[in-house]
Amino acid sequence: MTLRASLTNAMPELVAIRHDLHAHPELGLEEVRTSEVIAGHLESYGYKVTRGLAKTGLVATLSNGTSRKSIGIRADIDALPIHEETGLPYSSKTPGLMHACGHDGHTAMLLGAARAIAERKNFDGTVHLIFQPAEENFGGAKIMVEEGLFDRFPCDAVFALHNAPELPFGQFAFREGPIMAAVDEARITVNGLGGHGAEPQETADPIVAGASIIMALQTIVARNIHPLDPTVVTVGSFHGGSASNIIPERAEIVVGIRSFDPAVRDELERRIRLIAERQAESYAMTATVDYQRSYDATINHKAETDLLRDLAIRFAGADKVLDLPRPFMGSEDFAYMLKERPGSYFFLGAKASEKDRPLHHPGYNFNDDLLPVGAAFWTELAESYLRPA
């Protein structure tokens, strides 16, 4: 039986796993049930399972033959704090939590590959399957790396994918170099002098100063950053005051920042701090900036991206393979694994109809038809990378 036929036959099991995970979502670093379900399947397939990395993460290891070569493949396992509105029979049983990004599907695909790899044993070396918690908010990949992931489980290369409901079903999308942005957040507090709304001359209005700061922030990308350096500065929140006749003591602005180049990232922080402080000063007020750097940019390695592209062409045909003309401004903590080991991160199209919802939408649902496709590709990648001599 061919690999694809075998995985097609395994569809009921893969779908059942995915639906079970979907019905029981857990947030980052809290994926206790999810982790145990995954471990149970892996152990039944014959893998050695190591639990407890980044609290709820795990690594499944299987060796065959005599080669010292190894490969790592990652799936993320956490859900999001979103109230599900799909109406599906297997919808979330936990109000306010939902697998709205498809990590349940990523996990089921890698479990399908795990079973096929173990049954076929058509490789020479070691396979490490990395089930990572907390991709969405807490940087589970970074935590796993800091806890010695690649010291304990040496990988010559690491790979990961993400489903893409905006791309045609079964299309593979690759990009050498930057593919996902670094993401940072700045919380600007403008400190004024409150008072009665009818006597503004007796106050220092932080809302007026805050509005000026917001408008000045728009000049950073337009006038301080090179036009060919992809950059985003978004004011996502502006809060101050409680009533029309009260001038508040302070106002808070929350800014999201996206970039790729480390030097640009430094310049963005410098300019945001300077603008906030000097604009507030011009209104006889002060501003403090709490600047938090989050995920680094995800940078794919050339050789591993070329390997994936060549395999995808053989796997799906050249018409199903896309080289992305530009990176995405979203972020991904697989960046930290790629900083430690060569590898590549790519997208797999999942679009079934125009009614499909985007990622992080309360009506989103992972396309189950993608399960055997992803499982088969992961299996072929492991067997190709660890091809017996």
C-alpha positions in Angstrom: 0.0 0.0 0.0 1.3 3.4 -0.9 2.0 6.1 1.8 -0.9 8.3 0.6 -3.3 5.4 0.4 -2.3 4.3 3.9 -2.8 7.8 5.3 -6.1 8.2 3.5 -7.3 5.0 5.2 -6.1 6.5 8.5 -8.3 9.5 8.0 -11.0 8.5 10.5 -8.4 8.1 13.3 -6.7 11.4 12.4 -10.0 13.3 12.3 -11.1 11.7 15.6 -7.8 12.9 17.2 -8.2 16.4 15.7 -11.8 16.7 16.8 -11.0 15.5 20.3 -8.2 18.1 20.6 -10.5 20.8 19.2 -13.2 20.0 21.8 -10.7 20.4 24.6 -8.6 23.5 24.0 -5.9 24.6 26.5 -3.9 27.8 26.6 -0.1 28.0 26.4 1.8 26.3 29.2 -1.5 24.8 30.4 -1.8 22.0 27.8 -1.8 19.2 30.3 -4.6 17.1 28.8 -3.4 17.8 25.3 0.1 16.7 26.1 -1.1 13.5 27.6 -3.3 12.6 24.7 -0.4 13.2 22.3 2.0 11.2 24.4 -0.4 8.3 24.6 -0.7 8.0 20.8 3.1 8.3 20.3 3.9 5.7 22.9 1.4 3.3 21.2 3.4 3.9 17.9 6.6 2.9 19.6 8.3 6.3 20.3 10.3 7.2 23.3 8.4 10.2 24.7 10.1 12.8 26.9 7.6 15.0 28.8 8.0 18.3 30.6 9.9 20.6 28.3 8.5 24.1 28.7 6.1 22.5 31.3 3.7 20.9 28.9 5.8 20.3 25.8 7.2 16.9 24.7 9.6 15.3 22.3 9.0 11.9 20.7 12.1 10.1 19.4 12.5 7.1 17.1 15.8 5.8 15.7 16.4 3.2 13.0 19.5 2.0 11.3 23.0 3.2 12.1 23.3 6.7 10.9 23.9 9.6 13.3 21.9 12.0 11.2 18.8 13.5 12.8 15.8 15.6 11.9 13.3 17.6 14.0 9.7 18.4 13.0 7.6 20.7 15.2 3.9 21.0 15.8 2.4 23.7 18.1 -0.3 22.5 20.5 -1.9 25.5 22.2 -5.3 27.2 21.7 -6.5 30.8 22.0 -8.6 32.8 24.4 -11.5 33.1 21.9 -15.1 32.1 22.3 -16.0 29.7 19.6 -18.9 30.4 17.2 -18.7 27.6 14.7 -21.7 25.6 16.0 -19.8 22.3 15.2 -20.7 19.1 17.1 -17.1 19.0 18.3 -16.8 22.7 19.2 -14.9 23.8 22.3 -16.3 22.5 25.6 -14.4 25.2 27.4 -16.1 28.6 27.2 -13.8 31.3 26.1 -11.1 29.0 24.7 -10.8 27.8 21.1 -8.4 26.2 18.6 -8.8 29.2 16.3 -5.4 28.9 14.7 -5.4 25.2 13.6 -2.9 23.9 16.1 -5.2 20.9 16.7 -4.8 20.1 13.0 -1.0 20.6 13.0 -0.8 18.2 15.9 -3.0 15.6 14.3 -1.0 15.8 11.1 2.3 15.2 12.9 0.7 12.3 14.8 -0.3 10.8 11.5 3.2 11.2 10.2 4.5 9.7 13.4 2.5 6.5 12.9 3.5 6.2 9.2 7.2 6.8 10.0 7.1 4.1 12.7 5.2 1.6 10.6 7.3 2.0 7.5 10.8 2.4 9.1 12.1 3.6 5.8 14.8 5.8 7.2 18.3 5.6 8.6 18.9 7.9 11.6 16.8 9.6 14.3 13.5 11.4 14.1 12.6 13.9 16.8 9.0 15.1 16.8 8.6 18.2 18.8 5.2 19.1 20.2 5.6 22.6 21.4 3.3 24.5 23.8 2.6 28.2 24.0 3.3 29.4 20.5 0.6 32.0 20.6 1.7 34.1 23.6 4.5 32.8 25.8 7.2 31.8 23.4 7.2 28.1 24.1 9.8 27.5 21.4 12.2 29.8 23.2 11.6 28.1 26.5 12.2 24.7 25.1 15.5 25.9 23.5 16.6 27.5 26.8 15.8 24.2 28.6 18.3 22.4 26.3 16.0 21.1 23.5 18.8 20.7 21.0 21.4 19.6 23.5 19.1 16.7 24.6 17.7 16.0 21.2 20.3 16.9 18.6 18.8 17.9 15.2 20.7 18.5 12.0 17.7 20.5 10.8 14.3 21.5 12.0 11.1 22.2 10.1 7.6 23.5 10.9 4.4 24.4 8.9 1.3 26.4 9.4 -2.1 26.0 7.6 -3.1 28.9 5.5 -6.9 29.2 4.9 -6.3 32.1 2.5 -4.2 30.0 0.1 -5.6 27.4 -2.3 -6.0 23.9 -0.8 -2.8 21.8 -1.0 -0.6 24.7 -2.1 2.8 24.9 -0.6 4.3 28.3 0.0 8.0 28.8 0.8 10.3 31.7 1.3 14.1 31.8 1.8 15.2 34.3 4.4 12.7 36.4 6.4 9.2 34.9 6.4 7.6 36.2 9.6 8.2 39.4 11.5 9.6 40.3 14.8 6.9 41.7 17.1 7.2 44.2 20.0 4.8 46.2 22.1 5.1 49.7 23.6 2.9 50.9 26.4 3.0 54.7 26.6 1.6 56.4 29.8 1.1 60.1 29.5 1.1 61.8 32.9 -1.0 65.0 33.1 -2.9 67.0 35.6 -6.6 66.2 36.0 -9.4 68.6 36.7 -12.8 69.9 35.6 -13.6 69.7 31.9 -15.0 73.3 32.1 -11.7 74.6 33.3 -9.1 73.1 31.0 -6.6 76.0 31.5 -6.1 74.7 35.1 -5.2 71.2 33.9 -2.6 69.4 31.7 -4.7 67.3 29.5 -3.1 63.9 28.7 -5.7 63.1 26.1 -4.6 66.0 23.9 -0.9 65.1 24.4 -1.7 61.5 23.7 -3.5 62.3 20.5 -0.4 64.3 19.4 1.8 61.4 20.2 -0.4 59.1 18.1 -0.2 61.3 15.1 3.6 61.8 15.4 4.1 58.0 15.7 2.7 57.7 12.1 5.8 59.5 10.8 8.2 56.9 11.9 7.6 54.4 9.1 6.9 57.2 6.6 10.0 59.3 7.4 12.5 57.4 9.5 12.6 53.9 8.0 13.8 53.0 4.5 10.8 52.4 2.2 12.2 48.9 1.3 12.4 47.8 5.0 9.0 46.1 5.8 7.8 47.8 9.0 4.5 48.3 10.8 3.7 50.6 13.8 0.1 50.2 14.9 -1.7 52.1 17.7 -4.1 49.4 18.9 -5.4 51.0 22.0 -5.9 54.6 23.5 -7.5 54.9 26.9 -8.0 57.9 29.1 -10.8 59.5 31.0 -14.3 58.5 32.1 -16.7 61.4 31.4 -17.0 64.5 29.2 -16.6 66.9 32.1 -13.5 65.3 33.6 -9.9 65.8 32.4 -8.0 62.7 33.6 -4.7 62.4 35.3 -3.2 60.1 32.7 -3.8 58.3 29.4 -2.4 55.1 28.0 -1.5 54.2 24.4 -0.6 50.7 23.4 1.5 50.3 20.2 2.2 47.1 18.2 5.5 47.1 16.3 6.6 44.7 13.5 9.9 44.6 11.7 12.6 42.2 10.3 16.0 43.9 10.4 17.6 44.1 13.9 18.9 47.6 13.2 15.5 48.8 12.1 14.0 47.2 15.2 16.5 49.3 17.4 15.6 52.4 15.5 11.9 51.9 16.0 12.3 51.6 19.7 14.5 54.7 19.8 12.1 56.8 17.8 9.0 55.7 19.7 10.6 56.5 23.0 11.8 59.9 21.8 8.5 60.9 20.2 6.5 59.9 23.3 8.8 61.8 25.7 9.3 64.9 23.6 5.7 65.3 22.5 4.5 65.0 26.1 7.2 67.5 27.2 6.0 70.0 24.6 2.6 70.0 26.4 4.3 70.4 29.8 3.7 66.8 30.7 5.8 63.6 31.0 5.5 60.2 29.3 6.9 56.8 30.3 7.4 54.0 27.8 7.3 50.4 28.8 8.9 48.7 25.7 8.7 44.9 25.5 10.5 42.9 22.8 8.6 39.7 21.9 9.3 37.2 19.2 12.3 37.7 16.9 11.9 37.5 13.1 11.6 34.1 11.6 14.4 33.6 9.2 14.5 30.5 6.9 17.8 28.9 5.8 18.4 28.6 2.1 19.5 24.9 1.9 16.6 23.6 3.9 14.1 25.8 2.1 15.4 24.5 -1.2 15.1 21.0 0.1 11.5 21.6 1.0 10.6 23.2 -2.3 12.2 20.3 -4.3 10.3 17.8 -2.2 7.0 19.7 -2.6 7.4 19.8 -6.4 7.8 16.0 -6.4 5.1 15.6 -3.9 2.4 17.9 -5.3 3.6 19.2 -8.7 5.2 22.5 -9.6 1.7 24.1 -10.0 1.1 23.6 -6.3 4.3 25.3 -5.2 4.5 29.0 -4.6 7.6 31.2 -3.7 6.2 34.0 -1.6 7.2 37.4 -3.0 7.2 39.0 0.4 7.2 37.9 4.1 4.2 38.0 6.3 3.9 40.6 9.1 2.6 38.1 11.6 5.0 36.5 14.1 6.1 33.0 15.0 8.2 31.7 17.8 9.7 28.9 15.7 12.2 31.8 15.0 14.1 30.7 18.1 14.5 27.1 16.9 15.8 28.5 13.5 18.3 30.6 15.4 19.8 27.4 16.9 19.5 25.0 14.0 19.2 25.3 10.2 15.7 24.7 9.0 12.6 26.2 7.3 9.0 27.2 8.1 6.4 27.2 5.4 2.6 27.4 4.7 0.2 24.8 3.5 -2.9 26.1 1.8 -6.2 25.0 3.3 -8.9 27.0 1.5 -12.0 25.0 0.7 -14.5 27.7 -0.1 -15.1 31.5 0.0 -16.9 31.0 3.3 -13.7 29.9 5.1 -12.9 32.1 8.0 -9.4 33.4 8.7 -7.1 32.4 11.5 -8.0 33.7 14.9 -11.7 34.2 13.9 -14.4 32.7 16.2 -15.8 30.9 13.2 -12.6 29.4 12.0 -12.3 25.6 11.6 -9.3 23.6 10.4 -9.9 21.8 7.1 -9.8 18.1 7.9 -9.0 17.2 4.3 -5.6 18.6 4.9 -4.7 16.0 7.5 -3.4 13.2 5.2 -1.7 15.8 3.0 0.4 17.2 5.8 1.0 13.8 7.4 2.2 12.4 4.1 4.5 15.3 3.4 6.1 15.1 6.9 6.6 11.4 6.4 8.2 11.9 3.0 10.4 14.7 4.4 11.7 12.5 7.2 12.4 9.6 4.9 14.0 11.8 2.3 16.2 13.6 4.8 17.2 10.4 6.5 17.4 8.3 3.3 19.1 5.0 3.8 22.5 4.7 2.1 
